């Protein structure tokens, strides 16, 4: 599974203006988040099939559609947290006071 191309206009402003390494980290984290959401929705769909007592013709489409809906609505916020852990934003240091 691969992440579809991301329109840079849709990236958070700080990611758009960040160095390429941070942009790459965000893209990788977004792909991981999408894969995780899809796995979770597949598990949910499996449980729902068991609870309803069988399969429907559209049951196989539900996990991907639900994962796409979650990601289109902004995801879980995991990509941002992973990016901050993998490639922290560079913040300007305050000048150290002379003692």
Secondary structure, 3 states (H helix, E strand, C coil): CCCCCCCHHHCCHHHHCCCHHHHHHHHHHHHHHHHHHHHHHHHHHHHHHHHHCCCCCCHHHHHHHHHHHHHHCCCCCHHHHHHHHHCCCCCCCCCCCCC
